[in-house]
Amino acid sequence: MSVTVRSFAKINLGLCIGPLRPDGFHDLRTIYQTIALHDVIRVEVTRGTGIEIQCKDPRVPKDQSNTCYRIVAPAMAALRATGRVVIEIEKKLPVQGGLGGGSANAVAVLLALERVFKKQITAVEKMRIAADVGSDLPLFLVGGTVLGLGHGEEVYPLSDLPSVACVIATPEISISTPKAFADWDRLGAPAKLTAPTPSDRMLMCGRRFSAWLSGLSQNKIRTGKALSGVLVARGRGRAENPLLDLVRTGIENDFERVVFPQYPELIKVKRVLEEADAFYASLSGSGSAIYGLFASRTAAARAVARLRKAGTPAVATTTLTRQQYWKKIFD
Ligand code: C5P
């Protein structure tokens, strides 16, 4: 029996890097948001043993360095199952793009294996398995708008932000996340001037998130219902949209400070998005994908045309709420 799963990508709405910890990870604070762009993963279990990864994209590793490969053993152990696991990856997301493609693929395999064997692994066990494979996996067990703490693996569902038009620019640059973290540690004083120590940065980021979340709950009390709402265009009216409220707290992605000086062409991509009226544009994760959030699909389509004209691959998509995420995963 084979099971097909959509493996959706994520973007980071702000990402703050904290101190390097004794376990080799950095503390971080971020808000993950799932988006509709996805790979397709097909999982089949046959008689025998072993793991086989099939993918037409030569950049995708077929061995144990692939997160899909690494999740199979703990998943099969939790399911008390045996067999030969064949995973086919239809790659549409960029590799090493900061969109969590590889991590989402692995979670898709975990969910597919549950379906293949018609058995459920407990939610807590799935979180453990996912976090053991990589920091960016657990968020895909939540979906929608997700607070990421710890080294990114500690995830909490937030009230969903309304679905908005989004443009993902994918310059043909692969960025290694461990290298980007190492570069952050080496970053000179001037670039870190705004916040002298990593702990100060974390405190500031925590205050931003906390102020935003308290604003959200006050709003909920006032209206007596969960927040949804129509997007207000940049510069117009008060922020009745929680996403605009979040943007207005001054969220930033710290990776821009190490990645942009190395790849100045990415600064231009972000500028094109801003000039095309994105109400927020940023590097996602450690990049190189850059996203822009837009007030309308028409504005997003215009931005895509501008980027492509300038030679940057780009697609228009939307952010996915938790409900949309889970509804579309097995569709
Ligand atoms: O968790 P993941 O396998 O994606 O992490 C890969 C590497 O990225 C880690 O071994 C570490 O060097 C770096 N990393 C980090 N801090 C994080 C997440 C990852 O330093 N919060």
Residues whose N, C-alpha, C, O or C-beta is under 5 A from the ligand:
A	BS01	C5P	G24 F25 H26 L28 V133 G134 S135 D136 H151 G152 T177 P178 F181
